[in-house]
């Protein structure tokens, strides 16, 4: 949700949030009006951000978890 600025500070990553929700609303334009709701767009955008969060956490911490699992297996 945060990104680095050119000066080294942190700011809200508006492009990531906007693209998740924008893509969700845009892809829903193909649905009939009864299905193309704001609620559906918000849910789909939130799911996209949630999977991105899980993916980033996994790529950040998986090497440490994997190393710890290998240590425990080798001790037995």
C-alpha distances in whole Angstrom, upper triangle without the diagonal:
4,7,10,13,17,18,16,14,10,9,6,5,8,10,8,8,11,12,12,14,16,17,18,20,21,22,24,26,29,29,32,31,32,29,26,25,22,21,21,19,16,17,17,13,12,14,13,9,11,13,10,9,12,13,11,12,16,16,15,18,20,22,23,24,26,28,28,30,32,33,34,36,38,39,41
4,7,10,13,14,12,10,6,5,5,5,9,10,9,10,13,14,15,17,18,20,21,23,24,25,27,29,32,32,35,34,35,32,30,28,25,25,25,22,20,21,20,17,16,18,16,13,14,16,13,12,15,15,13,14,17,17,15,18,21,23,23,24,27,28,29,31,33,34,35,37,39,40,42
4,7,10,11,9,8,6,6,6,5,9,10,10,12,14,15,16,18,19,20,22,24,25,26,28,30,32,33,36,36,37,34,31,30,27,27,27,24,22,23,22,19,18,20,18,15,17,18,14,14,17,16,13,15,18,17,16,19,22,23,24,25,27,28,30,32,33,34,36,38,39,40,43
4,7,8,6,6,5,6,9,9,12,13,13,15,17,18,19,21,22,23,25,27,28,29,31,33,36,37,40,39,40,37,35,34,31,31,31,28,26,27,26,23,22,24,21,18,20,21,18,17,20,19,16,18,21,19,17,21,23,24,25,27,29,29,31,33,34,35,37,39,40,41,44
4,5,5,5,6,7,10,10,12,13,14,16,17,19,21,22,23,24,27,28,28,30,32,34,36,38,41,40,41,39,36,35,31,32,32,29,27,29,28,24,24,26,24,21,23,24,21,20,23,23,19,21,24,23,21,24,27,28,28,31,32,33,34,37,38,39,41,43,44,45,47
4,5,7,9,10,13,13,15,15,17,19,20,21,23,25,25,27,29,30,30,32,35,36,38,40,43,42,44,41,38,37,34,35,35,32,30,32,31,27,28,29,26,24,26,27,23,23,26,25,22,24,27,25,23,27,29,29,30,33,34,35,36,39,40,40,43,44,45,47,49
4,6,9,11,14,15,17,18,20,22,23,24,26,28,28,30,32,33,33,35,38,39,41,43,46,45,46,44,41,40,36,37,37,34,32,34,33,29,29,31,29,26,28,29,25,25,28,27,24,25,28,26,24,27,30,30,31,33,35,35,37,39,40,41,43,45,46,47,50
4,7,10,13,14,17,18,19,21,22,23,25,27,28,29,31,33,33,35,37,39,41,42,45,45,46,43,40,39,36,36,36,33,31,33,32,28,28,29,27,24,26,27,23,22,25,24,21,22,25,23,21,24,27,27,27,30,32,32,33,36,37,37,39,41,42,43,46
4,7,11,12,15,17,17,19,21,22,23,25,26,28,29,31,32,34,36,37,40,41,44,43,44,41,38,37,33,34,34,31,29,30,30,26,26,28,26,22,24,26,22,21,24,24,20,21,25,23,21,24,27,27,27,30,32,32,33,36,37,38,40,42,43,44,46
4,7,9,12,14,14,15,17,19,20,22,23,25,26,28,29,31,32,34,37,38,40,39,40,38,35,33,30,30,31,28,25,27,26,23,22,24,22,19,21,22,19,17,21,21,18,19,22,21,19,22,25,26,26,28,30,31,32,34,36,36,38,40,41,42,45
4,6,9,11,12,12,14,16,17,19,20,22,23,24,26,28,29,31,34,35,37,36,37,35,32,30,27,27,28,25,22,24,24,20,20,22,20,17,19,21,18,17,21,21,18,19,23,22,20,23,26,28,28,30,32,33,34,36,38,38,40,42,43,44,47
4,6,9,9,9,11,13,14,15,17,19,20,21,23,24,26,27,30,31,34,32,33,31,28,26,23,23,24,21,19,20,20,16,16,19,17,14,16,18,15,15,18,19,16,18,21,21,20,23,25,27,28,29,31,33,33,35,37,38,39,41,43,44,46
4,6,6,7,9,10,11,13,14,16,17,19,20,22,23,25,28,29,32,31,32,29,26,25,22,22,22,19,17,19,18,15,15,17,15,12,15,16,13,13,17,17,15,17,20,19,19,22,24,26,27,28,30,31,33,34,36,37,39,40,42,43,45
4,5,5,6,8,10,11,11,14,15,16,17,19,21,22,25,26,29,28,29,27,24,22,19,20,20,17,16,18,17,13,14,17,14,12,15,17,14,15,19,19,17,20,22,22,22,25,27,29,30,31,33,35,36,37,39,41,42,43,45,47,48
4,6,5,6,8,10,10,12,14,15,15,17,20,21,23,25,28,27,29,26,23,22,20,21,20,17,16,18,16,13,14,16,13,12,16,16,14,15,19,18,17,20,22,21,22,25,26,28,30,31,32,34,36,37,38,40,41,43,45,46,48
4,5,5,6,9,10,11,12,14,15,16,19,20,23,24,27,27,28,25,22,21,19,19,19,15,14,16,14,10,11,13,10,8,12,13,10,11,15,14,13,16,18,18,19,22,23,25,27,27,29,31,32,33,35,37,38,39,41,43,44
4,6,5,6,8,10,11,12,14,16,17,19,22,22,25,24,25,22,20,19,16,16,16,13,11,13,12,8,9,11,9,7,11,13,11,12,15,16,15,17,20,20,20,23,25,27,28,29,31,33,34,35,37,39,39,41,43,44,46
4,6,5,6,8,10,10,12,14,15,17,20,21,23,22,24,21,18,17,15,16,16,12,11,14,12,9,11,13,11,10,14,15,14,15,19,19,18,21,23,23,24,26,28,30,32,32,34,36,37,38,40,42,43,44,46,48,49
4,6,5,6,8,10,10,12,14,15,18,19,22,22,24,21,18,18,15,17,16,12,12,14,12,9,11,13,10,10,14,14,12,15,17,17,17,20,22,21,23,26,27,29,31,31,32,35,36,37,38,41,42,42,45,46,48
4,6,5,6,9,10,11,13,15,17,18,21,21,22,19,16,16,14,14,13,10,9,10,8,5,8,9,6,7,10,11,10,12,15,15,15,18,20,20,21,24,25,27,29,29,30,33,34,34,36,39,39,40,42,44,45
4,5,5,6,8,10,11,13,16,16,19,18,19,16,13,13,10,11,10,7,7,9,7,4,7,10,8,9,12,13,13,15,17,18,19,21,23,23,25,27,28,31,32,32,33,36,37,37,40,42,42,43,45,47,48
4,5,5,6,8,10,11,14,15,18,17,19,17,13,13,11,13,12,8,10,12,10,8,11,13,11,12,15,16,15,18,20,20,21,24,25,25,27,29,30,33,35,35,36,39,40,40,42,44,45,45,48,50,51
4,6,5,6,8,10,12,14,17,17,19,16,13,14,13,14,12,9,11,12,9,8,11,12,10,12,15,15,14,17,19,19,20,23,24,24,26,28,29,31,33,33,34,37,38,38,40,43,43,44,46,48,49
4,5,5,6,9,11,12,15,15,16,13,10,11,10,11,8,5,8,9,6,5,9,10,9,11,13,14,14,17,19,19,20,23,24,24,26,28,29,32,34,33,34,37,38,38,40,43,43,43,46,48,48
4,6,5,7,10,10,13,12,14,11,8,9,8,10,8,5,8,10,8,8,12,13,12,14,17,17,18,20,22,22,24,26,27,28,30,32,32,35,37,37,38,41,42,41,44,46,46,47,50,51,52
4,5,5,8,10,13,13,15,13,10,11,11,13,11,9,12,13,11,11,14,15,14,16,19,19,19,22,24,23,25,27,28,29,31,33,33,36,38,38,39,42,43,43,45,47,48,48,51,53,53
4,5,6,8,12,13,15,12,9,12,12,14,11,9,12,13,10,11,14,14,13,16,18,18,18,21,23,22,24,27,27,28,30,32,32,35,37,37,37,40,42,41,43,46,46,46,49,51,51
4,5,5,9,9,11,8,6,8,9,11,8,7,11,12,10,11,14,14,14,17,19,19,20,23,24,24,26,28,29,30,32,34,34,37,39,38,39,42,43,42,45,47,47,48,50,52,53
4,5,8,8,11,9,6,9,11,13,11,10,14,15,13,14,18,18,17,20,22,22,23,26,27,27,29,32,32,33,35,37,37,40,42,42,42,46,47,46,48,51,51,51,54,56,56
4,7,9,11,10,8,12,14,16,13,12,16,17,14,16,19,19,19,22,24,23,24,27,28,28,30,33,33,34,36,38,38,41,43,42,42,46,47,46,48,51,51,51,54,56,56
4,6,8,6,6,9,12,13,11,11,15,15,14,16,19,18,19,22,23,23,25,27,28,28,31,33,33,34,37,38,38,41,43,42,43,46,47,46,48,51,51,51,54,56,55
4,5,6,6,9,13,14,12,13,17,17,16,19,21,21,22,25,26,26,28,30,31,32,34,36,36,38,40,42,41,45,47,45,46,49,50,49,51,54,54,54,57,59,59
4,5,5,7,11,13,12,13,16,17,16,18,21,21,22,25,26,27,28,31,32,33,35,36,37,39,41,42,42,46,47,46,47,50,51,50,53,55,55,55,58,60,60
4,6,7,11,12,11,13,15,16,16,19,21,21,22,25,26,27,28,30,31,32,35,36,37,39,40,42,42,45,47,45,46,50,50,49,52,54,54,54,57,59,59
4,6,9,10,8,10,13,13,13,15,17,17,19,21,22,23,25,27,28,29,31,33,33,35,37,38,38,42,43,42,43,46,47,45,48,51,50,50,53,55,55
4,7,9,7,8,11,12,12,13,16,17,17,20,21,22,24,26,27,28,30,31,32,34,36,37,37,41,42,41,42,46,46,45,48,51,50,50,54,55,55
4,5,5,7,9,10,11,12,14,16,17,19,20,21,23,25,26,27,29,31,32,33,35,36,37,40,42,40,42,45,45,45,48,50,50,50,53,55,55
4,5,5,6,9,10,10,12,14,15,17,18,20,21,22,24,26,27,28,30,32,33,34,35,39,40,39,41,44,44,44,46,49,48,49,52,53,54
4,5,5,6,9,10,11,12,14,15,16,18,20,21,22,24,26,27,28,30,31,33,34,37,38,37,38,42,42,41,44,46,46,47,50,51,51
4,5,5,6,9,10,11,12,14,15,16,18,20,21,22,24,26,27,29,30,31,32,35,37,35,37,40,40,40,42,45,44,45,48,49,50
4,5,5,6,8,10,11,12,14,15,17,18,20,21,23,24,26,27,29,30,31,34,36,35,36,39,40,39,42,44,44,45,48,49,50
4,6,5,6,9,10,11,12,14,15,16,18,20,21,22,24,26,27,28,29,33,34,33,35,38,38,38,40,43,42,43,46,48,48
4,6,5,6,9,10,10,12,14,15,16,18,20,21,22,24,26,27,27,31,32,31,32,36,36,35,38,40,40,41,44,45,45
4,5,5,6,9,10,11,12,14,15,16,18,20,21,23,24,26,26,30,31,30,31,34,35,34,37,39,39,40,43,44,45
4,5,5,6,9,10,11,12,14,15,17,18,20,21,23,24,25,28,30,29,31,34,34,34,37,39,39,40,42,44,45
4,5,5,6,9,10,10,12,14,15,16,18,20,21,22,23,27,28,27,29,32,32,32,35,37,37,38,40,42,42
4,5,5,6,8,10,10,12,14,15,16,18,20,21,21,25,26,25,26,30,30,30,32,34,34,35,38,39,40
4,5,5,6,9,10,11,12,14,15,17,18,20,21,24,25,25,26,29,30,29,32,34,34,35,38,39,40
4,6,5,6,9,10,10,12,14,15,16,18,19,22,24,23,25,28,28,29,31,33,33,34,37,39,39
4,5,5,6,9,10,11,12,14,15,16,17,21,22,21,23,26,26,26,29,31,31,32,34,36,37
4,5,5,6,9,10,10,12,14,15,16,19,20,19,21,24,24,24,27,29,29,30,32,34,35
4,5,5,6,9,10,11,12,14,15,18,20,19,21,23,24,24,27,29,30,30,33,35,36
4,5,5,6,9,10,11,12,14,17,18,17,19,22,22,23,25,27,28,29,31,33,34
4,5,5,6,9,10,11,11,15,16,15,16,19,20,20,22,25,25,26,28,30,31
4,5,5,6,9,10,10,13,15,15,16,19,20,20,22,24,25,25,28,30,31
4,5,5,6,9,10,12,14,14,16,18,19,20,22,24,25,26,28,30,31
4,6,5,6,8,11,12,12,14,16,17,17,20,21,22,24,26,27,29
4,5,5,5,9,10,9,11,14,15,15,17,19,20,21,23,25,26
4,6,6,8,10,11,11,13,15,16,17,19,21,22,23,25,27
4,6,7,8,10,11,13,14,16,17,19,20,22,23,25,27
4,6,6,6,9,10,11,12,15,16,17,19,20,22,24
4,5,5,6,8,10,10,12,14,15,16,18,20,22
4,6,5,6,9,10,11,12,14,15,16,19,21
4,5,5,6,9,10,11,13,14,15,17,19
4,5,5,6,9,10,11,12,14,16,17
4,5,5,6,9,10,11,12,14,16
4,5,5,6,9,10,11,13,15
4,5,5,6,9,10,11,13
4,5,5,6,9,10,11
4,5,5,6,9,10
4,5,5,6,9
4,6,5,7
4,5,6
4,5
4
